[in-house]
Amino acid sequence: MRTRLGICRRKQPFASEEAALRIAAQAPFPLRPYRCELCRQFHLTSRTKGLRLPRFEAGTQEVRKPPYNVVKTAPKSLPPLPASLNAS
């Protein structure tokens, strides 16, 4: 995750991942630690895309299935247009 300098300066730095995890476990919403490329310390983020789950959340998350069914067959042909729309 790339952190901009202004964001890095506003966030609380943690010397270790364990220290960040202790604070994240107390938060009322999910937070995850990551190592900042700028300061080389750990920060907390609420973003989840592409980050691994912390140990205290690993067993509590359910696997999400896509909200749609993927059909791998050829689509059915469309019904013919009504005569009023077929102006050719």
N, C-alpha and C positions, 0 to 999 in steps of 0.2 A: 504494500500500500504506500503510495507516495503522499507525504504530508508537506504542505507548503510551510514556509518559514513562519508566517504569521500565525498559522494554526498551531504549529509546534510550540511557539512561545506562549500561547494561551492555555495549552493543555498541561495538566499535572504530570511531571516526569516521575517515573518509578525506576529504581536502580535494578530491580530484578522482576522477572515475570511472576514469581510467587507473590511479591508485594502487590503487584497490579491485580492478580487473581483474588487476593484477599479483599481488596476494595470492591472488585467487580461482583463478588459473591454477596456483598451487602447491599448492592444497588437494587432498587425496586423494578428495574427493567434490565434486559440482557445487555451486558457489556463484555467485550473481549479485548485482551491485551494484544499489542503488536509492537515490534521493535521499529522505532523511528529511524529512517535513513539519515536524518540530519543530525540529531543529538545522540544517537546510538543508545538511547534509553527506551523504556517502555511507556506507551500511552494506552489509554482505553478508548475504544470505539464502540458505537452501537451498530455499525455496519456489519453485515454477516456474510456478504457474498465473497466466496473464495477464502474465508478464514476457517481454521479448524476450531472445533468446539472445545472449550476448556473442560478440564476433568470434572468439575462440579456440574456441568450441563450435559455431559456425554450420555448419561442414561435417561435424561428427562425429555429429550426431544424425540418426537415421533417422525417417522419417515413420511415425507409428503409425496403424494402421487400427483402427476399432472392433472389438471382439472378437465381434461378432455381425453377421449379415446383416440389413439392413433390407428387409423385404418390403412393397411398396406395393400389394399385391393384397388383395382381401377375404378374410377368413379362411374356411377350409373349415368346413362344418357338422360338428358333433360327432356321434359315433356314438350310437345310442340306448342308454339305460341298461339294464342287465340287469334281468330280471323281478323278481329278489329285492330290488332297490333301488327299483323303481318301485311304490310303495305306494299309488298313487291309484286 
